[in-house]
Amino acid sequence: MAERKTRSDCTVGTFEKKNGLPPGTIRNKDGRDTRSDKLIGTIRREAGKRK
């Protein structure tokens, strides 16, 4: 069974908890850990601009 895509209004903190990841797993481009209240949709939008 296929896994569903994570909702874009989910926060980084919630995503890490839901998937059993330690805090600070998701990092910014410069290597610092991403704020836990940042939205997944914002991260996707930023990644799209870099291409």
C-alpha positions in Angstrom: 0.0 0.0 0.0 1.3 3.4 -1.0 2.2 6.1 1.6 0.3 9.4 1.3 2.0 12.7 0.8 2.4 14.8 4.0 -0.1 17.7 4.2 1.5 21.1 3.5 -0.1 22.7 6.6 1.7 20.2 8.8 4.5 21.7 11.0 8.1 20.4 11.1 7.7 19.5 14.8 4.5 17.5 14.2 6.1 15.7 11.2 9.1 14.7 13.2 7.0 13.4 16.0 4.6 11.5 13.7 7.4 9.8 11.9 9.5 9.0 15.0 12.3 11.3 14.0 14.5 13.0 16.6 14.1 16.8 16.9 16.4 18.7 14.5 16.4 16.0 11.8 15.0 18.4 9.2 17.7 21.0 8.4 17.8 24.3 6.5 20.1 24.7 3.4 22.8 26.2 5.6 22.9 23.2 8.0 21.0 24.7 11.0 17.9 22.8 12.2 14.6 24.1 10.9 12.2 25.8 13.4 9.6 23.4 14.6 6.7 25.7 13.7 7.7 26.0 10.1 5.2 24.5 7.6 6.1 21.7 5.3 4.5 23.7 2.4 7.0 26.5 3.0 9.9 24.0 2.8 8.5 22.6 -0.5 8.1 26.1 -1.9 11.7 27.0 -1.0 13.0 23.8 -2.5 11.1 24.6 -5.8 12.8 28.1 -6.0 16.3 26.5 -5.8 15.9 24.5 -8.9 
